[in-house]
Structure formats: structure tokens, C-alpha cells
Amino acid sequence: MSVRLVVGISERSFSSQPGDLIVTHALGSCLGVAIHDPVAKVGGILHFMLPLSSLDLEKANKNPFMFGDTGVPAFFQEAYALGASKERLRVVIAGGARVIESVQTIDIGSRNVVIARKLFWKNSILIAAQDVEGNRPRTLFLEVGSGKTWFTTRGEVHEL
């Protein structure tokens, strides 16, 4: 029986069930990270909101998945504990948009993309596909059995 697992803001979810679909909605400035290991048959999505935990260490201690610098490492560690291997992982990112156009607004979306890329580079993790920045919101999907990833935006479907 397949299940649709919904990942909320500052959350993550994993599955090893081939029929499961993991989805995260409303990726505006937030960044979605989807990972899949075809051998371990493990897949997951992380939806983080802010780049740096130094903004609020108390919140970071309660929920490391709210922040890129704490959430991404914790997310990958959970994947490894489930049998995933860094060398086999397919990594996809989506989101990091600037959905509110204003000179006075701090571009959180771009900062989220930068922190993720820095962490991946530092840990020798390649991004297989991405659709980031711009000004459109996205919904990111991962089909656990096949590892297929795609996103929807404004009524359109785009495979990653």
C-alpha cells in the first residue's frame, strides 16, 4: 500500500517503501532537499526555512530542521542511519525563491541556496538536479521506489 508523506516547513520525512510519495508544499524562500539511494531504497525530503541557526539557537536546539546549517547535516545523518551511502545518493534541491520583491527585503531564498551548496561542497556531495531562486513558489515530490523527482509551480510540472 502506498502512502503520501507530507513534509511541513522545518520538517523532514524518510521512507523505504517503494510505493510511497514524499511531498513538500509552499517552497517559497524555503529550500527543499530531496535525497534518494537506489541500492538502500531510501528516500527523503527536508524543508528548511532559514540558512543559519545563529539567528535563534534555542529554536535550533528544539528543531534543527528549521535551519540549513543544522538541518542539512542532521538530515543526511538520518539517511546514513537508514542505510543510505553518500556515494550513491542522488541529491535534488528546489526553492530558494524571492517571492516578495522589495529592495528592503533580505533575500532569504538565495541565502538558503548558498548555505546548502556550501555544505554539499564541503562534504563532497554533488547536486544532481536543481530548480532554485527566481520568483515562483514550488511543490517538490519524490517517488521513493524509482527516485524520480519533480516539482510543480503555477500549474506546470517539471521533472528534475
N, C-alpha and C positions, 0 to 999 in steps of 0.2 A: 504494500500500500504506500503510495507516495504522499508526501507531506509538503506543504508550502510553509517554510520558516521565514518569518518576517523579522528583520533586524531593525530596531529602532535607533534613534540618534544616541550616540555614546554606548552602543551595544555591539556585540559580535555573536555569530552563531556558526556552528560547525555541523556537518553531517557526514556519515559514511554510508548512507542508504542511497543506492543508485537512482531511485525514482524521485528523490527529494529535490525541491527547487528552493533556493535561498534567494531572498529579495530584500533590497533596502530602498525605501522611497525617499523623495524630497532631498536629494543631494543638490543643494544649492552651493553655498560656500563650503559645506562639509565635504569630506573626501571618503569615497568608498574604496575599499581594498578587497579584491576577491582573489583567493588562492585555491589551487587545486593540485593534488598529487595523484596522477593516474595509476600509479602502482599501489599505493596505500589506499586509494579510492576514498580520499578525504578531501572535503572542500569546505570553505568558509568565507564569510564576508564580515568585514569590520566597517563600521560607520563612525568615524571620529569627527568631532566638531571644531576643535581648536588646535593650533600647532604645538604650543608649549605649555607644559604643566606648571611652569613657574608663575603663570597667571593666577593660579589658585591651588596651592599644594594640598590643602585639606580636601578639596574635591578630587584631586588626582589620586590621593590615597584611598578615597572611598570608591572611585571609579576610574581606573587608569585608561579605560577605553574612550573617555571623553577627549583625550589629548593625543596628538600624533606621536610625540616623543616618548610617551609611556605606553600608549595603546598598541602601536605597531609592534614593538618588541614582545609585549605580553601575548598578543595575537599569534605571532609566529611561534612562540614557545609552546602555546597550547596546541598548535598544529603539529609540532615535532613530537609532543607527548602522545598524540593520537596516531603516530607512525609516519607522518609526512617527513620527507627529506628535502633539505634546501636545494639540492642539486636537481631534483625532479619537479619542483614547484613551478607552476605557471602562475604568474602574478599579473593582475589587471587592475588598473585604477581608473576611477571616473569621478567627476565632480570638480570641486575647487573653483566654482564659478564666481563671478562677480554679478550677483543678481540684482543688487541695488547700485545704480550708477550715481555716484556722488564723489566730488573731489575730497570731501571731508571724511569719507568712509575709509577705514583701514581695510585693505584688501586681504581679508582673512583667507579667501579661497586660494589665492596664489601662495600665501604663506603655508597653507596646508599641503599644497603640492610640493613646495620646496622641502619641507621637513620630511615628507615621505621619500622623496628622491634622495635626500642626504642619507637617510637611514638605510635605504636599499643599497646605495653606492658604498657606504661604509661597511656593509655586510656582504658585499659581492652578490647581490640579488638583482637579477635583470627583470625589467618590466617588459612583459610580452606584448601588451596592448594597453592603450590608454585613450581616454577622451576627457580632457581636463580644461579648466579655465573657460573663457568665453563668458556668455551671459545667460545660458539656458540651464534650467534645472534638469536633473536626470533621475531615473529609477534604474538601479543596477540589478541584474539577475545572474545567478549561477546555477546551472543544471549539474548536480553532483555526479551523476553517472558518467556523463560524457565530458564534463569540464567546460562545456560551452558557456560562454559569457556574452551578454548583450545588455544594451540599455535602451530605454525609451525616453523620448523627450518630445513634448508638444505633438503627440500623436504619431510620431515616427519611431521605427525600430531600427537599431544599428547594432550589428554584430561586432564583437571585439575579439 
